[in-house]
């Protein structure tokens, strides 16, 4: 499982490298006599904001929600789907290098969003089945290394742009993913499906009544009802706020530090990598430890504490006068604050039934990606309206997000304290002798229905 997790983290890394490289390889709408795109990165303007956010996010989220139920069908080969997706999104990144107009790049980004949409729902489904419940936080934290490694790789590639050109920058970021697609297909096996949710599966009535009609529409409606729980909605919206801050900082960092004598690409090529990898892994491990003692409340305690600890350092990124000190503050912010994504996904996949967990992950990604990815559209208007321009914008959208997240996660924690089943450590829900058909804290019904292949 450890090797499999590293492979998953690797293709997630190339996913974010392909997604983020546009932030350092912007194609200008100015053309020379041969009608070829020129390198002219500025990181500003509505065309760039659309390219960096909505153009990718719309397809990424809609396709993810549409295809995610397939991952929960027992006949679906998730490894095969992921391998094909990795190959195709890497190919789309290479195809970007042949663009000769802005709209060519838009179409390539749309294709990238379609194939990357398969990534997280299918990968999380595999990780859920490879690792026991009391290791989910750590496993998802390691998987999310891909975000920070890929993001740092995109900035590292900027250092090579002037020597190899922007076209080869896109090609270099795409070729490894094609190789990794074959590694994924030939080395990762399809695991036996686990069931460890604290909620009975869709179609099983906890009161012992006959199951819901086994139609696709009824299953979708039942899964949507599960996702309407206050706790899930609040965790998703809170993660969206945090995601928005990350997107805004990522796509504004060059502009913000442009007036200072600092090599932004140098710092951003390793600060997110070191801070994000440490934060995601250590935070995931700590959440697993706390969940053994306090159940899901332990994971939420970790989220509240980590966001509070990260908040003052986030403000330091914006207001420390020395650029080196600002990037050191960013490093510490990553170390404390970047545990939220893996831990939030672990909470969501535990609260919903096993039949709904991949759909829940896709909806979760849909929410945080649309909030975060489209937040960049607010930046130009806020820069003009606020007295200190981008500094005030980053204070509101980036720094304050940590404070808002801590408060929101705390409210969720208080809400969950009233749920009796969440007082039981998550590790007790798996591999501790609990029969799959036993009642648990008032819950009854099978946790996995072997007869239904159409979910």
BELSULUR-V402436 format. One record per pair of residues at least 6 apart in sequence whose ideal C-beta (glycine too) atoms are under 8 Angstrom apart, sorted by the first residue. I is the first residue (numbers start at 0). J is the second residue. Records with the same first field share a line. If there is no record, write none. Layout:
# BELSULUR-V402436
I->J ; J
This chain:
# BELSULUR-V402436
0->129 ; 130 ; 138
2->186
3->125 ; 129 ; 186 ; 187 ; 188
4->126 ; 129 ; 130 ; 138 ; 141 ; 142
5->141
6->179 ; 182 ; 183 ; 186 ; 187
7->122 ; 125 ; 126 ; 142 ; 145 ; 187
8->141 ; 142 ; 143 ; 144 ; 145 ; 148
9->145 ; 179
10->81 ; 85 ; 118 ; 122 ; 145 ; 176 ; 179 ; 180 ; 183
11->118 ; 119 ; 122 ; 142 ; 143 ; 144 ; 145 ; 146 ; 149
12->144 ; 145 ; 148 ; 149 ; 152
13->85 ; 89 ; 145 ; 149 ; 172 ; 175 ; 176 ; 179
14->85 ; 88 ; 115 ; 118 ; 145 ; 149 ; 176
15->145 ; 146 ; 148 ; 149 ; 150 ; 153
16->148 ; 149 ; 150 ; 152 ; 153 ; 156 ; 172
17->88 ; 89 ; 91 ; 92 ; 111 ; 115 ; 149 ; 172 ; 173 ; 176
18->55 ; 111 ; 115 ; 149
19->149 ; 150 ; 152 ; 153 ; 249
20->92 ; 153 ; 156 ; 168 ; 169 ; 172
21->50 ; 51 ; 104 ; 108
22->42 ; 51 ; 153 ; 249 ; 250
23->40 ; 153 ; 154 ; 156 ; 157 ; 160 ; 168 ; 264
24->38 ; 40 ; 156 ; 157 ; 160 ; 165 ; 168 ; 169
25->39 ; 40 ; 41 ; 42 ; 47 ; 50
26->36 ; 37 ; 38 ; 39 ; 98 ; 101 ; 104 ; 165
27->36 ; 37 ; 38 ; 39 ; 41
28->46 ; 101
29->37 ; 39
30->36 ; 37 ; 100
31->37
34->99 ; 100
35->99
36->98 ; 99 ; 100 ; 101 ; 104 ; 165
38->160 ; 161 ; 164 ; 165
40->157 ; 253
41->47 ; 254
42->250 ; 251 ; 253 ; 254
43->254 ; 379
44->379
45->379
46->101
47->250
48->250 ; 375 ; 376 ; 378 ; 379
49->105 ; 376
50->101 ; 104 ; 105 ; 108
51->250 ; 375
52->246 ; 250 ; 372 ; 373 ; 374 ; 375 ; 376
53->372 ; 373 ; 376
54->105 ; 108 ; 109 ; 112
55->108 ; 109 ; 111 ; 112 ; 372
56->112 ; 368 ; 369 ; 372 ; 373
57->112
58->109 ; 110 ; 112 ; 113 ; 116
59->112 ; 113 ; 115 ; 116 ; 368 ; 372
60->116 ; 364 ; 365 ; 368 ; 369
61->116 ; 365
62->112 ; 113 ; 116 ; 117
63->116 ; 117 ; 119 ; 120 ; 361 ; 364 ; 365
64->358 ; 361 ; 362 ; 365
66->116 ; 117 ; 120 ; 361
67->120 ; 121 ; 357 ; 358 ; 360 ; 361 ; 362
68->218 ; 219 ; 222 ; 357 ; 358 ; 454
69->75 ; 80
70->77 ; 80 ; 120 ; 121 ; 124 ; 357
71->124 ; 353 ; 354 ; 355 ; 356 ; 357 ; 358 ; 454
72->452 ; 453 ; 454
73->192 ; 452
74->452
76->189
77->121 ; 124 ; 125 ; 189
78->125 ; 183 ; 184 ; 187 ; 188 ; 189
79->184
80->117 ; 121
81->117 ; 118 ; 121 ; 122 ; 125 ; 183
82->180 ; 181 ; 183 ; 184
83->180
84->114 ; 115 ; 117 ; 118 ; 121
85->118 ; 176 ; 177 ; 179 ; 180 ; 183
86->176 ; 177 ; 180
87->110 ; 114
88->110 ; 111 ; 114 ; 115 ; 118 ; 176
89->173 ; 174 ; 175 ; 176 ; 177 ; 179 ; 180
90->173 ; 177
91->107 ; 110 ; 111 ; 114 ; 173
92->107 ; 111 ; 169 ; 170 ; 172 ; 173 ; 176
93->169 ; 170 ; 173 ; 174 ; 177
94->107 ; 110
95->103 ; 104 ; 107 ; 108 ; 111 ; 169 ; 173
96->165 ; 166 ; 167 ; 168 ; 169 ; 170 ; 173
97->103 ; 166
98->104 ; 107
119->360 ; 361 ; 364
120->357 ; 358 ; 360 ; 361 ; 364
121->357
122->142
123->139 ; 142 ; 344 ; 348 ; 356 ; 357 ; 360
124->356 ; 357 ; 360
125->187 ; 189 ; 190
126->135 ; 138 ; 139 ; 142
127->135 ; 193 ; 348 ; 356
128->190 ; 191 ; 192 ; 193
129->138 ; 190
130->138
131->195 ; 426 ; 429 ; 430
132->195 ; 349 ; 425 ; 426 ; 428 ; 429
133->287 ; 290 ; 291 ; 424 ; 425 ; 426 ; 429
134->287
135->287 ; 345 ; 348 ; 349 ; 425
136->282 ; 283 ; 284 ; 285 ; 286 ; 287 ; 290 ; 298 ; 341 ; 342 ; 345
137->280 ; 283 ; 284 ; 287
138->283
139->283 ; 340 ; 341 ; 342 ; 344 ; 345
140->279 ; 280 ; 281 ; 282 ; 283 ; 284 ; 338 ; 341 ; 342
141->279 ; 280 ; 283
142->341
143->275 ; 279 ; 337 ; 340 ; 341
144->275 ; 276 ; 279 ; 280
146->275 ; 279 ; 340
147->271 ; 272 ; 274 ; 275 ; 276 ; 279 ; 333 ; 337
148->272 ; 275 ; 276
150->249 ; 267 ; 271 ; 272 ; 275
151->267 ; 268 ; 269 ; 270 ; 271 ; 272
152->172 ; 268
153->172
154->263 ; 264 ; 267 ; 268 ; 271
155->264 ; 268
156->168 ; 171 ; 172
157->168 ; 264 ; 268
158->264 ; 265 ; 268
159->168 ; 171
160->168
163->171
192->353 ; 447
193->353 ; 429
194->200 ; 353 ; 435 ; 446 ; 447
195->349 ; 353 ; 428 ; 429 ; 446
196->348 ; 349 ; 350 ; 351 ; 352 ; 353 ; 356 ; 428 ; 446
197->349 ; 350 ; 420 ; 421 ; 423 ; 428 ; 439 ; 440 ; 442
198->225 ; 350 ; 351 ; 352 ; 442
199->205 ; 352 ; 442 ; 443 ; 444 ; 445 ; 446
200->352 ; 353 ; 354 ; 444 ; 445 ; 446 ; 447 ; 448
201->211 ; 218 ; 221 ; 222 ; 225 ; 352 ; 354 ; 355 ; 454
202->210 ; 211 ; 213 ; 217 ; 218 ; 221 ; 354 ; 448 ; 451 ; 454
203->210 ; 444 ; 445 ; 448
204->210 ; 211 ; 444
205->441 ; 442 ; 443 ; 444
206->443
207->443 ; 444
211->217 ; 218 ; 221
213->451 ; 453
215->453
218->354 ; 453 ; 454
221->355
222->351 ; 354 ; 355 ; 358 ; 359
225->231 ; 351 ; 352 ; 355 ; 359
226->232 ; 351 ; 355 ; 358 ; 359 ; 362
228->350
229->414
230->346 ; 350 ; 411 ; 414 ; 415 ; 418
231->347 ; 350 ; 351 ; 359 ; 363
233->407 ; 410 ; 411 ; 414
234->343 ; 346 ; 347 ; 363 ; 408 ; 411
235->343 ; 347 ; 362 ; 363 ; 366 ; 367
236->366 ; 370 ; 407
237->343 ; 403 ; 404 ; 407 ; 408 ; 411
238->339 ; 340 ; 343 ; 363 ; 366 ; 367 ; 404
239->366 ; 367 ; 369 ; 370 ; 371
240->370 ; 400 ; 403 ; 404 ; 407
241->306 ; 336 ; 339 ; 340 ; 367 ; 371 ; 400 ; 401 ; 404
242->340 ; 367 ; 368 ; 370 ; 371 ; 372
243->370 ; 371 ; 374 ; 396 ; 400
244->313 ; 371 ; 374 ; 396 ; 397 ; 398 ; 400 ; 401
245->371 ; 397
246->371 ; 372 ; 374 ; 375
247->374 ; 375 ; 377 ; 378 ; 392 ; 393 ; 396 ; 397
248->316 ; 393 ; 397
250->375 ; 378
251->375 ; 378 ; 389 ; 392 ; 393
252->263 ; 267
253->263
254->389
255->317 ; 389 ; 390 ; 393
256->263 ; 322 ; 325
257->263
259->322
260->322
261->322 ; 323 ; 326
266->326 ; 329
270->326 ; 329 ; 330 ; 333
271->333
273->330 ; 333
274->329 ; 330 ; 331 ; 332 ; 333 ; 334 ; 337
275->333 ; 337
277->333 ; 334
278->305 ; 333 ; 334 ; 335 ; 336 ; 337 ; 338
279->337 ; 338 ; 340 ; 341
281->334 ; 338
282->301 ; 305 ; 337 ; 338 ; 339 ; 341 ; 342
283->338 ; 341 ; 342 ; 345
285->301 ; 338
286->297 ; 298 ; 301 ; 302 ; 338 ; 342 ; 345
288->297
289->297 ; 298 ; 300 ; 301
290->297 ; 298 ; 424 ; 425 ; 426
291->297 ; 424 ; 425 ; 426
292->424
293->300 ; 422 ; 424
294->421 ; 422 ; 423 ; 424 ; 425
295->346 ; 349 ; 350 ; 415 ; 421 ; 425
296->412 ; 415 ; 416 ; 421 ; 422
297->424
298->342 ; 345 ; 346
299->346 ; 408 ; 409 ; 411 ; 412 ; 415
300->412
301->338 ; 342
302->338 ; 339 ; 342 ; 343 ; 404 ; 405 ; 408
303->405 ; 408 ; 409 ; 412
305->335 ; 336 ; 338 ; 339
306->335 ; 336 ; 339 ; 401 ; 402 ; 404 ; 405 ; 408
307->401 ; 402 ; 405
308->335 ; 336
309->331 ; 332 ; 335 ; 336 ; 401
310->398 ; 401 ; 402 ; 405
312->328 ; 329 ; 331 ; 332 ; 335
313->328 ; 332 ; 336 ; 397 ; 398 ; 400 ; 401
314->394 ; 398
315->324 ; 325 ; 328 ; 332
316->325 ; 326 ; 328 ; 329 ; 332 ; 393 ; 397 ; 398
317->325 ; 390 ; 393 ; 394 ; 397 ; 398
318->390
319->325 ; 328
332->401
336->401
339->404
340->367
343->363
344->360 ; 363
347->356 ; 359 ; 360 ; 363
348->356 ; 359 ; 360
349->425 ; 428
351->359
352->446
353->446 ; 447
354->448 ; 454
374->396
377->392 ; 396
378->389 ; 392 ; 396
381->391 ; 392 ; 395 ; 396
382->388 ; 389 ; 392
385->391 ; 392 ; 395
415->421
419->440 ; 441
420->439 ; 440 ; 441 ; 442
423->440
427->433
428->439
433->439
435->445 ; 446 ; 447
436->444 ; 445 ; 446
